């Protein structure tokens, strides 16, 4: 993950390169990000923070139920 200050700096550098005549795709490539990443970072008019840490993720369908966890714990204690 790239923190917000580093993203802002990357966007500044890309914008500076584009103003100097470089293509946006080439400027992004020099910083090893895709032009799609640049668009995603700047789509609101300002540089967005990474949303992954705050994303809500549903529990996996194959997650063990508390009773199943208890059975596994009990069985592992029997083997000691």
Buried (B, 14 or more C-beta within 10 A) or exposed (E): EEEEEEBBBBBEBBBEBBEEEBEBEEBBEEBEBEBEBBEEBBEEEEBEEEEEEEEEEEEEEEEEEEEEEEEEEEEEEEEE
